Amino acid sequence: MMNRIVWHHTGGGHVPNDTDRAAYHRLIDGDGRVHAGVHAIEANAPGARLVAGRYAAHTGGLNSGSIGLAVCAMAGGVWANPRASAAFPTPQQIDALISETVGLCRAYGIQPVRAHVLSHAEVPLTLGVVQKGKWDFDYQIRNAAGRDPLAIGDELRAEVMTRLGTASLWPVNEPKARRPVLRQGASGVHVRVLQRALRVADDGLFGPKTRAAVLSFQRARQLLPDGVVGPITWAALGL
Ligand SMILES: [Zn+2]
């Protein structure tokens, strides 16, 4: 299983070249078409030995378990003036970045949260792994104002999350049998899934409002209204 997706720009033109293909698993050209890189995603699988030239070396110190997804862009761009690039990321490329991320999240059971889907510029901020002079995407590629890679990443992740829907938060390969019994006081990703399904604020904390929503759901479905989410309630929720 792969642990994360790292978003990049190649620093080149809108069309991938051989160097780019060797460095990333998937590359998106200026028209939004997706190209496979030289190395299979599995070449970077956790536990696989990383031999130079035989895996996609896209994120220093963090290649194991990381899928490298790049937009072919930013040749000639400099941090002080990203728009100096004659190959600035196109809207089609960013749309394709979102769709490809959605597909990879589904295929590998990756959740679109900061620690697991992030731009290269976010890596040191979120994961504490130092990168030298990497600023993909520390510039406005959608609507987020300013040059805050986390805000820009959050905006892209929100799009991915919307496209994935509620089910996105489940690790895809997690057997249903492992879904935890939740009651008031619980917290975490499973609570967020529950809250989304119940259409209450998904802060990941099972408080009185979530409990009230569970109770009314259980009553509506003629289940035992105990406010506890076990296998029967999960199943009734379609999860
Ligand atoms: Zn990069």
Residues whose N, C-alpha, C, O or C-beta is under 5 A from the ligand:
A	BS01	ZN	W7 H8 H9 H58 H120 D136
